[in-house]
């Protein structure tokens, strides 16, 4: 039985999350939503794909672009959107659908280029140019070191100097800011490098043990960052708070 739609309940910023549904909640949209709630936001979840990722099972299916666009338009009808976090996007059709549905809306975007699962399985047909063409005012890019190397076509990044240079090059393409996550590099510390307005800031923390059940750290960081930016938190403080959320999730 259909009723009259009501506006979402919640006092925090409404954060639009577009990505893949991973039913265990260890990564993907459910992890995104958990991070947004933990930072006081209201998650608005739009599935661009549905995935099945177990010990030996790995499959996914894309959601039709028209339905992706309709999900976003329906959510916008129910209230304002304060920021956007893009995760898994199966292909160009879904990306175009997102851009059409948000045309003219000037809000922060956090783009987390999810191309492969932690297990190595391919999750998207998007290429480097698809992501780089998103550059513009208000758009943050949050690749890990592997993804940053792929975006630049240079292969693996093995040193902090290479990570810093990659962040500077990507920011120079027109992004508001680039945060390259250094968790894939070896060493006792995890160092994430932020470049914004030509300035470089390194965020350091002691490396915590990460078991096989600990997935989705990049999802959580990007979603928490989108929530902080939506709330008007200063950029460097927003990154610090988002990193703190990921650290607490690993500790627990």
Secondary structure by P-SEA (a helix, b strand, c coil): ccccccccccccbbbbbbccccccccccaaaaaaaaaaabbbbbccccccccccccccccccccaaaaaaaaaaaaaaccccbbbbcccccaaaaaaaaaaacccbbbbbbccccccccccccccccaaaaaacccccbbbbbcaaaaaaaacccccccaaaaaaaaaaaaaccccbbbbbcccccccbbbbbbbcccbbbbbbbccccccccccaaaaaaaaaaaaaaaacccaaaaaaaaaaaaaaaaac
